[in-house]
């Protein structure tokens, strides 16, 4: 698929967040995890969310999935408020949630089965999606017979078979080795050009965000606020060659500087080449 073809965005999958705050816990244990965040994501856009641990990235993703209700603000998908989970909003976690007693095909076919799709048709849909993620020859294998990368591909296929408007991904490759992770990133981009769904991808890895995203949302320490939204200028299709480019290095440094703050907003000491603070808090 050419870059020109990829510019034709789908009509569905628009996200609008306005002054969204999210509180977690109860009573004296309650705390504000996300504070008054506002952003919009266009249909078919791939946006990565980065930020320090505990900043509310996964919490925000949970709200988009409909598992967590905001305390205040508005969260809409295609103009409708998010009021609960829906197959139109699929989520992929760092560790797969496959049924160990079901084959890859039956795991993927489970969603269509719950929707009442006939057995022959849901098997056909499952096989088509498994082929899309490069696992056509492993449809009859059980999760324990698959590598970590293959398990995550089945997990992605299980979400995609429902044809979601949003694909929400919470550190989906974080548990994989470096080589498998790189291959999964390339596979995700290839799948994305074919299924053309909106993707919101949470990661701690700045390199991963810069390689994948159209735009990066950088969040502050808790309570999570949006520090900056960074457009990623690299043309598509992308190759790993961009990692060695000067612009990639500049954007990575900028992201690191944004993340180098304490919860009270004071910058942390800069790091020397040996990783030791220089004492300069500028």
N, C-alpha and C positions, 0 to 999 in steps of 0.2 A: 504494500500500500504506500503510495507516494505521500510526501509531506503535504501536497496540495489537497489530496483527498482527505487527509487527516484533519484539515482545517474545518471540514464540514461537521459542526458539532451536532450532537443529538438534541432533541427538543426538551427532553426530560432529564431531571437530575440536578436542578438548581437548588442551592442551599442559601438561605438567608438567616443570619443570626444578628439579633439586635439587643445589645445591652444584656447579654445572658450571664447570669450569676448562678452558681451551683453550690449548694451546701451539702455536706456529707456528715453522717453521724447524728446522734440524738442528744438532746438535753445539754448537759455540761460538756459532753464530748463532741458536740457539733462544731464544725469549722467550715470556713469558706474555701472551697477548692478552686473555683473559677470565679473571676470578678469582672463583670460588665464587659464581656468580649463582644465585639461586633465585626462581622466579616460577611462576604458573599463569595460563593463559588459557582462558576458557570457550568452548565451542562457539559459533560465530557472532559472537564478539566481534571488534571492530576495535581493535587495539592499535598505537600508534606507538612507535617506539624512537628517542630522540634522544640526542645526546652529541657531544663534540668529535671532530674528525678523528682517526682512529687509535685510537679507544677500544674497538674490537671489535664495533661494531654489525653490520657486514656479516659478520664472522667468526661471530657468533652466528647470523645468518640462514643462513649456509652450513652450520652444524651442524644446524639445524632441517631444512634441505633434505636432509641426509644426505651432503653432500660433504666435511665435515670431522668427524673423530671427536674428541670431548672427551678430554682427558687424564685427567679424573676427574669424578665426579659422575654423575647420572642424567638422561637426557633422553628423555621418553616422549610419544608421541602416542596418545591413546585407550588408554592403559594398556600399549602395546607400545613397547619400546625402539627408538629410531631407529638403524638399523644401515647405512643406505645410501639412495641416491636412490629415489624411488617416485613414480609419477604422482599419488598422493594428496596429494603435497606439491609444488605448482607454484611456480616462482620467476620473477619478472619483474625484469630489470635496468634500469639507467638507459639503456643503449643497446640497441636491439633486436637480436635474434639471428635475424632472419628469413632464410630462404633467398632470395637475390636473384633466382634463376632460377625461382622458383615464384610463382604468383599469391597474392593474399591468401587465397582459398578453399583453395588447395592447401597453403599454409603451415599454416592452421588444421586442415586435414584430415590433416596428417602424423601427429599422435599417434594418432588412430583407425586410420590405415593400419598403423602399427607394431603395433597391438593386433589386427590381423586383421579389422577391420570392413570389410564389403563396400563397394565403391566408391560405389554409390548412397546407402547409409545414411551413410557418412562425409561425403559432399557435403551431404546434408540437415542433418547435425549442424553442419557448418561454416557453412552459410548461416544456420542459426538463431542461432548465436552471433554471427556478423557482424552480423545484424540487431539483436541485443541491444546491441552496442556502437556502433550507428548507422552501419554500413558496408555495408548490404545492396546499395547501388548501386555499390560499389567492389570487389566480390568478384573480378572478373576483372582487377584492376590489379596490377601488380608493385610491390614496395616502393619502387623509385626513382620511381614515378609518384605516390607518396603523400607528404603532408606529415609532419613529425615527429610531430605529435599522432596522425595516422592510423596511422602505423607502430606507435606504442605501443598503440593500440587493437587492432590486429591481433595484437600480441604478447600482450596480455591475453587476447584471444579464443583464441589458440593454447593458453594454459594452461587457461582455463575449459572448453574443450571436453572435457577429461579429467575434469571434475567433481571437482576436488581437494577434500579436506577442509580443506587449508590453502592459502591464497594468500599467498606470501611475496614482498614487494615491496621492492627495494633501490634507493632514490632513483629511482623510475620516471619521475618528471616533472622531474627535476633539469636536464635538458638543454633543456627547452622554454621559450619566452618566457612572460612573466608572464600574459598573457591566455589563452594555450593551456593553461598549467598550471592556472589557475583552472577552466577548462572541464573539464579532465580530472579534477580533484578532484570536481567535481559529478557527472560521469559515473560515476566510481568509486562514489560513494555510492549513486547510482541502481542500478547493477549489483548492488552489495552487498545492497540490500534485496530483490533478485529471486533471486539465487543462494544467499544465506544461507550463506556459507562463512566460516570463521575467517580473518582477515587480520592478518598481522604486517607492518607498514609502517615501513621505516627511512627517516629523513629528517634533514637538517640544519635544516630550516625549521620554526621553532616555530609560526608561523601555520598552516602546513599541518597540523601535528600536532593543534593545537587545533581546527581545522575538521573534521578527519576522525574523530578517535579517540573511543572510549569511555573509553580510559585511555591515559596516556603513561608509558612507562618511561624514566627519565632515567639515563644511564650516566656514570660518571666517566672522566677520562683514563686511558690505559693504565697498568696492566692494568685492563680495564673491569670495574667493579663497579656494582651498582644503587644509585644515590643515593636515589631516591624513585620511588614509583609514584603518579601523580596522576590521580584520577578527573576526567573532563571532564563538567561538569554540563549542557551545553546539550542541549535537547530535540531530537528528530528528528521529521520531516525538518528539515535545517538549511539556512539561506541565508547568503549572504555578509554579511548585516546584522549577524551576531554579532561580526564583526571590530571593529566600532565600539563594542561594548558595554563597560561598565566592568569586568565580570567577565572578559572576554577580555583586557583590558589587565592586570588584576591577575595572571591566571594566566601571561601571557606574561612579566611582570616576574619572577614567582617562578621560572619556568624559566630565565630569564637569570641570576638569582642563583645557582641550583644549578650552572650551567655555568661560572660565573666563579671557577673554582678551578684551581690548578696541579696537576700529577700528585701532588705530595706533600701535597695537601689544603689548602694555604694559599690563602686567597682572593686573587684578583688585584685590583689597584687599581680602584676605581670609575671610571667614565667620566664626564667632563663633557659637556655638550651638544655640544661641538666634537669629542668623541671622544678627548680627551687625559686621561691619568691624573691623578687629583687628589692622588695620594700617600697617600690613605687606604686602608689595606689591611683595614679592618674589613669 
